[in-house]
Amino acid sequence: MEHRIVVLGAGYTGAVAAGRLARRLHREDVSITLVNPEPDFVERVRLHQLAAGQDLRPRPFSEVFAGTGVEVKLAKVTAVDVDRKTVSLTTAAAANAAGPQELAYDTLVYALGSGWNDGGVPGAAEHAHEVSSRPGAQRLRERLAALDAGRPVVVVGGGLTGLEAATEIAEARPDLDVALAVRGGLGDWLSQKGRTHLRKVTDGLGITVHEHTTVAAVGADRVTTADGRTVPADVTVWTTGFAVHPIARATTLEVTDAGRIAVDATMRSLSHPDVYAVGDAATATGPGGRPLRMSCASGVPMAWQAADAIAARLAGTKVPTVPIRYFQQCISLGRREGLIQFVTADDRAVDKALTGRTAALYKELICKGAAWGITHPTAGMPGRRRRIAPQQTGTPARARTAA
């Protein structure tokens, strides 16, 4: 009787959690099923590159998890019943069947993540493009490729995603008229050095920056600001924030007003102890009692924490807790420029920042390292994996660890 672990979502956090669980637990004691609608890993932190015309390396899950004991199930999650401990799935085969499939679990890792958020702004859903998903980035890529020289592109949102999208597009297509609309000042959360470099790069790329500007409506060929101005836009790219997958809110899980699952320091649901939530889907507390922001920098250590806690509880050993903190914000500004803003543990900018080509190489190493960790799930596998305590499996008593 294996302990059934189901991981929903194979983005950075879900894939990391599945791989780490495979390293920590003995294969005879558990079954690990990773559910994802797409057959290969999507490097979300590079989707602005895809949109700007670059090709990304395919990373099929069939190769990533080969020989690890992790079963990859290609399906879309349609519902979760945390009281019956089942997940409803739709696969290509099931689409023509009587209804969705059901997958039962003993422990659930919820990592469905987030998607773009149009904020309810009129016209955004109909006319704007997004770079939070591969299909969205691909549609934007095709639209940009069809634009003639001199046509206007407006990126709305001055956070990390907006900065990366605007600079990547402007560098790849210097013939376009690229503008960036930000609610506050350009990079106003950065250090003085960071702001100065960001301004230098946007000026050098010819990006028009509309500061202290709120976009109130999006049309097919323009955006309208809250103060009534219109800015021409053959293409509008919307990057003002993310919204979590709605499935959690439809369950009996305790969630926040934003629909994120409430968890403890081990990423365990506060209402359902057999459910763990990681990444953008969860709201966890970081240094200073501040919520961790939606990011890969938060999600990966959350996945480590959840996997280690699950393994420890199943084995009946002490549950480790490692505080999650921040060290830097890494921003690519095209392929030749970058900005590494060093921060406090609770994510506030300090005076120190790395800029220019060195920062671009630094960011590239961070991205490659994150992808390598996904695609080598059993790298550094310990010589001894934990065996699950008898009461967790119903099998005869065993030693807690085995070769």
C-alpha positions in Angstrom: 0.0 0.0 0.0 1.9 3.0 -1.3 1.4 6.5 0.0 0.0 8.4 -2.9 1.5 11.9 -3.4 -0.1 14.0 -6.1 1.6 17.2 -7.3 -0.6 19.6 -9.3 1.3 21.8 -11.7 4.7 21.4 -13.2 6.0 25.0 -13.2 9.1 25.8 -11.2 7.6 24.9 -7.8 5.7 21.8 -8.7 8.5 20.3 -10.7 11.0 21.1 -7.9 8.7 19.6 -5.3 8.2 16.4 -7.3 11.9 15.9 -7.9 12.9 16.6 -4.3 10.3 14.2 -3.0 11.7 11.5 -5.4 15.1 12.2 -3.8 13.9 12.0 -0.3 11.6 9.0 -0.2 12.0 5.4 -1.0 10.4 4.4 -4.3 8.8 1.3 -2.8 6.9 3.3 -0.3 5.3 6.1 -2.3 3.8 6.8 -5.7 4.5 10.4 -6.9 2.2 11.7 -9.7 2.9 15.0 -11.3 -0.1 16.5 -13.2 0.4 19.1 -15.9 -1.4 20.0 -19.1 1.7 20.6 -21.1 4.3 17.9 -21.9 7.4 20.0 -21.3 8.7 22.5 -18.8 8.0 26.2 -19.5 10.7 28.6 -18.4 8.3 31.3 -17.4 11.1 33.7 -16.5 12.1 33.7 -20.2 8.7 34.2 -21.8 9.5 37.8 -22.6 12.4 36.4 -24.7 10.0 34.1 -26.5 7.7 37.0 -27.2 10.5 39.1 -28.6 11.3 36.4 -31.2 13.9 34.1 -29.5 13.5 30.4 -29.4 13.6 28.5 -26.1 15.1 25.1 -25.6 12.5 22.4 -25.2 12.6 20.4 -22.0 10.3 17.4 -22.2 9.1 16.0 -18.8 9.3 12.5 -20.3 13.1 13.0 -20.3 13.3 15.2 -17.1 11.7 12.6 -14.9 12.8 9.4 -16.7 14.0 6.9 -14.1 13.1 9.0 -11.1 9.9 7.1 -10.2 7.8 10.3 -10.8 4.8 9.6 -13.1 3.9 12.5 -15.3 0.2 12.7 -16.1 -0.7 15.1 -18.9 -4.1 16.5 -17.9 -5.9 19.6 -16.9 -7.1 19.9 -13.3 -10.8 20.9 -13.3 -11.6 20.5 -9.6 -10.1 19.4 -6.2 -12.2 17.8 -3.5 -10.1 18.1 -0.4 -12.7 16.4 1.8 -12.8 13.3 -0.4 -9.1 13.7 -1.2 -9.6 13.5 -5.0 -8.6 15.5 -8.0 -10.8 15.8 -11.1 -8.8 15.8 -14.4 -9.5 16.2 -18.1 -7.2 14.6 -20.6 -7.4 14.5 -24.4 -8.8 11.0 -24.2 -11.3 11.9 -21.4 -12.6 14.9 -23.3 -14.6 12.5 -25.5 -15.6 10.3 -22.5 -18.6 10.6 -20.1 -16.7 12.9 -17.7 -13.5 13.9 -16.0 -11.2 11.3 -14.5 -10.6 11.2 -10.8 -7.2 10.8 -9.1 -7.1 10.0 -5.4 -4.3 11.1 -3.1 -3.0 10.7 0.4 -0.9 13.9 0.3 -1.5 16.7 -2.2 1.0 19.4 -3.3 -1.0 22.2 -4.9 1.3 24.2 -7.3 -1.1 25.5 -9.9 0.5 28.9 -9.8 -0.9 32.1 -11.4 -1.8 33.7 -14.6 -2.1 37.2 -15.9 -4.5 39.6 -14.2 -6.3 42.2 -16.4 -7.5 43.9 -13.2 -11.0 44.3 -14.7 -9.7 47.2 -16.8 -12.1 47.7 -19.7 -10.8 46.3 -23.0 -7.7 44.7 -21.4 -9.0 41.1 -21.7 -10.1 41.7 -25.3 -7.2 43.7 -26.7 -4.1 43.3 -24.5 -1.4 40.6 -24.7 0.3 38.8 -21.8 3.6 37.1 -21.2 2.7 35.0 -18.2 2.0 31.8 -20.2 3.6 30.2 -23.2 0.5 30.5 -25.4 0.2 34.2 -24.5 3.9 34.8 -25.3 3.6 33.0 -28.6 0.5 35.1 -29.6 2.4 38.2 -28.7 5.4 37.0 -30.7 3.3 36.5 -33.8 1.6 39.9 -33.4 4.9 41.7 -33.0 6.4 40.0 -36.0 3.5 41.3 -38.1 4.1 44.9 -37.2 5.6 47.3 -39.7 8.5 49.6 -38.7 7.5 52.6 -36.6 4.3 51.1 -35.2 3.6 51.8 -31.5 3.8 49.2 -28.7 2.8 50.0 -25.1 3.8 47.9 -22.2 1.6 48.6 -19.1 3.2 47.9 -15.7 6.5 48.9 -14.3 7.4 45.8 -12.2 10.0 43.2 -13.1 7.8 41.6 -15.9 7.0 45.0 -17.5 10.7 46.1 -17.4 11.9 42.9 -18.9 9.2 42.8 -21.6 9.7 46.5 -22.7 13.5 46.3 -22.9 13.5 42.9 -24.6 11.0 44.1 -27.3 12.8 47.4 -27.8 16.2 45.7 -28.2 14.9 43.0 -30.6 12.8 45.5 -32.6 14.5 48.9 -32.5 12.3 49.9 -35.5 9.2 49.9 -33.3 8.0 52.8 -31.1 8.0 51.2 -27.6 6.5 52.9 -24.6 6.2 51.9 -21.0 3.4 53.1 -18.7 4.1 52.9 -15.0 1.8 54.0 -12.1 4.7 55.5 -10.0 8.2 56.6 -10.9 10.3 54.4 -13.1 11.9 51.7 -10.8 10.9 53.7 -7.7 11.5 50.7 -5.5 15.1 50.4 -6.6 18.2 52.0 -5.1 19.5 55.2 -6.6 22.1 53.3 -8.6 19.5 50.9 -9.8 17.1 53.7 -10.9 19.9 55.6 -12.6 21.0 52.5 -14.6 17.4 51.6 -15.5 16.8 55.2 -16.8 20.1 54.9 -18.9 19.0 51.7 -20.5 15.4 52.7 -21.3 16.7 56.0 -22.8 19.4 54.1 -24.8 16.7 51.8 -26.2 14.5 54.7 -27.2 11.7 53.6 -24.8 9.2 56.4 -24.0 8.4 56.1 -20.3 5.0 57.5 -19.1 5.5 57.8 -15.3 2.7 58.3 -12.8 0.3 57.0 -15.4 -2.7 54.7 -14.7 -4.2 53.0 -17.8 -8.0 53.0 -17.5 -9.0 51.4 -20.7 -7.5 49.5 -23.6 -8.6 49.7 -27.2 -7.6 48.0 -30.4 -5.2 50.8 -31.3 -4.7 52.8 -28.1 -4.7 53.0 -24.4 -6.6 55.6 -22.4 -5.1 56.9 -19.2 -7.0 57.8 -16.0 -6.6 61.5 -16.7 -8.1 61.2 -20.2 -5.0 61.1 -22.4 -4.8 58.6 -25.2 -1.5 56.8 -26.2 -1.4 55.1 -29.6 -0.8 51.3 -29.3 -1.1 48.8 -32.1 0.0 46.3 -29.5 -0.6 46.6 -25.7 1.3 44.3 -23.4 -0.4 44.0 -19.9 2.0 43.2 -17.0 0.4 44.8 -14.0 0.2 41.7 -11.8 -0.9 38.1 -11.5 -4.0 36.2 -10.4 -4.0 32.8 -8.9 -5.7 29.8 -10.4 -9.4 29.9 -9.2 -9.7 26.2 -8.3 -8.5 26.6 -4.6 -11.2 29.2 -3.9 -13.8 26.6 -5.0 -12.7 24.1 -2.4 -13.1 24.1 1.4 -9.5 25.1 1.8 -8.8 28.2 3.9 -7.8 30.8 1.4 -7.1 34.6 1.4 -9.2 37.2 -0.2 -7.0 36.8 -3.3 -7.7 33.1 -3.4 -4.2 32.0 -2.2 -4.1 29.0 0.1 -3.2 29.9 3.7 -0.2 27.8 4.9 2.1 27.5 7.9 5.9 27.7 7.9 6.2 24.2 6.3 3.8 25.1 3.5 1.1 22.9 5.0 -2.5 24.1 4.7 -3.9 25.6 7.8 -7.3 23.9 7.3 -6.3 20.6 5.7 -3.1 18.9 6.9 -2.8 16.5 4.0 -2.6 19.5 1.6 0.6 21.5 0.9 0.6 24.6 -1.3 3.7 26.2 -2.8 4.6 29.1 -5.1 2.1 31.7 -6.3 -0.8 29.5 -5.1 0.1 30.0 -1.5 0.4 32.9 0.9 3.3 32.3 3.3 5.0 34.7 5.7 8.6 35.7 5.2 11.0 37.9 7.2 9.4 40.7 9.2 6.0 39.0 8.9 5.6 40.2 5.3 4.0 37.9 2.8 6.3 36.4 0.3 5.9 37.9 -3.2 4.9 35.9 -6.2 8.1 35.0 -7.8 10.5 32.1 -8.6 12.7 33.4 -5.8 9.9 32.7 -3.4 8.4 29.6 -5.0 11.5 27.4 -5.3 12.5 27.5 -1.5 8.8 27.1 -0.7 8.9 23.8 -2.7 12.0 22.7 -1.0 10.4 23.3 2.4 7.2 21.5 1.5 9.0 18.4 0.1 11.3 18.2 3.1 8.4 18.5 5.5 6.3 15.9 3.7 9.2 13.4 3.7 10.0 14.0 7.4 6.4 13.6 8.5 6.0 10.4 6.5 9.2 9.0 7.9 8.3 10.1 11.5 11.4 12.3 11.8 11.9 15.9 12.9 10.4 18.4 10.4 13.0 20.9 9.2 12.0 24.5 8.8 14.4 26.9 7.0 13.4 30.6 7.0 12.8 31.9 3.5 14.6 35.2 2.7 15.5 37.3 -0.2 19.0 38.3 -1.5 18.5 40.1 -4.8 16.1 41.0 -7.5 17.4 40.0 -10.9 16.2 42.0 -13.9 17.2 41.4 -17.5 17.1 44.5 -19.6 17.5 42.9 -23.0 20.3 40.5 -23.8 23.2 42.9 -23.3 22.1 44.7 -20.1 20.9 43.7 -16.7 20.3 44.9 -13.2 20.9 43.0 -10.0 19.3 44.9 -7.1 20.5 43.5 -3.8 17.9 43.6 -1.1 17.3 42.9 2.6 15.9 39.6 3.9 12.4 41.1 3.6 13.0 42.3 0.0 13.8 46.0 0.4 16.4 47.5 -1.8 19.8 48.4 -0.3 22.4 50.7 -1.9 24.3 47.9 -3.5 23.4 47.0 -7.1 25.2 45.3 -10.0 24.6 46.7 -13.5 25.5 46.4 -17.2 26.9 43.4 -19.0 28.1 41.7 -15.8 24.5 41.9 -14.4 23.2 40.4 -17.6 25.5 37.5 -17.3 24.6 37.1 -13.6 20.9 37.0 -14.5 21.6 34.4 -17.2 23.4 32.2 -14.7 20.4 32.4 -12.3 18.0 31.4 -15.1 20.2 28.6 -16.3 20.7 27.4 -12.7 16.9 27.3 -12.1 16.3 25.3 -15.3 19.2 22.9 -14.5 17.6 22.2 -11.1 14.3 21.4 -12.8 15.8 19.2 -15.5 18.2 17.3 -13.1 15.7 16.3 -10.4 17.8 13.6 -8.9 21.2 15.4 -9.1 23.0 15.2 -5.7 20.7 12.3 -4.7 21.6 11.1 -1.2 22.9 7.6 -0.8 20.1 6.8 1.6 16.4 7.6 1.1 13.9 7.7 3.9 11.5 4.8 4.4 8.0 5.7 5.4 6.8 4.9 8.9 4.6 1.8 9.0 1.4 3.7 10.1 1.7 5.8 6.9 1.7 2.8 4.5 0.1 -0.1 6.3 3.1 -2.2 5.4 5.3 -4.2 7.8 7.6 -2.2 10.0 10.8 -1.2 8.4 13.9 0.8 9.2 13.4 4.6 8.8 16.1 4.7 6.1 17.4 2.2 3.6 19.9 2.2 0.8 
